[in-house]
Amino acid sequence: ARERRLAELRLKYIMDQKAVEEYGYDNGYDKGIEEGKSQRTQEIAKEMLKQKYTIEEIMSITGLSKEELEKIK
C-alpha cells in the first residue's frame, strides 16, 4: 500500500511539473507575440514620423500615446 501511494504521488508530481511547464510555455509564447506586435507598432510609428505624419495621426493609427511617441523620436 505504501509503494502504491508513493507511485501515485510520483505520478502526481510528474503531472504537476508538466502543467507548470505548459503554463510557462504558454505565457512565454503570448508575451513574445505581444512584444513582437509592440516592436512592429513602434517601427511603423518611427517610419510615419520620418514621413512627417502629425503626432495626432500617428496616435490615431497606431494607438500609441504621446509619451510613447516621444520615446521613439
C-alpha atoms as one frame of an Amber mdcrd trajectory, in Angstrom:
protein
   0.000   0.000   0.000   2.861   2.357   0.817   4.572   1.662  -2.507   1.333
   2.302  -4.356   0.886   5.641  -2.563   4.460   6.623  -3.414   3.854   5.723
  -7.056   0.667   7.834  -7.080   2.494  10.781  -5.525   5.310  10.450  -8.069
   2.818  10.400 -10.925   1.054  13.458  -9.490   4.405  15.233  -9.204   5.236
  14.489 -12.840   1.820  15.707 -13.986   2.178  18.888 -11.914   5.615  19.541
 -13.413   4.240  19.180 -16.927   1.370  21.543 -16.123   3.810  24.137 -14.805
   5.974  23.794 -17.922   2.979  24.161 -20.222   1.774  27.216 -18.304   5.207
  28.800 -18.581   5.445  27.992 -22.273   2.011  29.445 -22.989   2.766  32.614
 -21.048   6.154  32.983 -22.693   4.679  32.469 -26.144   1.917  35.017 -25.542
   4.393  37.523 -24.121   6.637  37.063 -27.154   3.754  37.695 -29.522   2.787
  40.865 -27.650   6.366  42.133 -27.617   6.637  41.489 -31.346   3.449  43.430
 -32.013   4.679  46.290 -29.847   8.022  46.430 -31.658   6.290  46.420 -35.039
   3.937  49.214 -33.966   6.925  51.281 -32.858   8.692  50.642 -36.173   5.607
  51.804 -38.050   5.344  54.914 -35.881   9.031  55.691 -36.459   8.529  55.434
 -40.214   5.435  57.646 -40.003   7.463  60.256 -38.104  10.068  60.186 -40.883
   7.319  60.716 -43.423   6.068  63.768 -41.496   2.732  62.416 -40.277   1.346
  64.503 -37.436   1.566  63.180 -33.888  -2.234  63.053 -33.780  -2.382  60.956
 -36.955   0.231  58.543 -35.642  -1.544  58.255 -32.299  -4.845  57.569 -34.059
  -3.435  54.928 -36.393  -1.054  53.099 -34.035  -2.841  53.534 -30.724   0.388
  54.765 -29.116   0.271  57.587 -26.591   2.033  60.905 -26.998   4.511  59.850
 -24.296   5.299  56.626 -26.143   5.888  58.568 -29.356   8.217  60.965 -27.538
  10.380  57.986 -26.544  10.570  56.861 -30.172  11.808  60.211 -31.524
